[in-house]
Amino acid sequence: MKVGLIRCMQTEDMCPGTTDFKVMKEKKCAFEGVEEEIEIIGFVSCGGCPGKKAVARAAEMVRRGADTIVLASCITKGNPIGFACPHAEQMKAAIIGKIGEEITILDYTH
């Protein structure tokens, strides 16, 4: 699995992605059941509200080899600030519209 991870720009100052990387390494949470090696192709932010830069950034990670785009839990679950992104579903739909449905999209990390 070659992963392109997109995080919320609002959480960059308080979260370095440690738990995201840990669950990938340990194959837990969203990565439970993954049997192959997990390679991180990129780790980027959405670019800030409303997340429009996430589309181009996802496409670039796919161009560089990602077969899976992951929206980190800060976007979909609101970790660690307790507030999920109000644009998450629209962002996800726009990413799918750009990169196609053959690329796997995961809705969270942990």
MOGILIN-V805787 format. One record per helix or strand of 2 or more residues. SS is the DSSP state (helix for helix, strand for strand). FROM is the first residue (numbers start at 0). TO is the last residue. If there is no record, write none. Layout:
[[SS,FROM,TO] [SS,FROM,TO]]
This chain:
[[strand,1,6] [helix,8,10] [helix,17,25] [helix,28,30] [strand,38,44] [helix,52,62] [strand,67,70] [helix,72,75] [helix,87,98] [strand,103,105]]
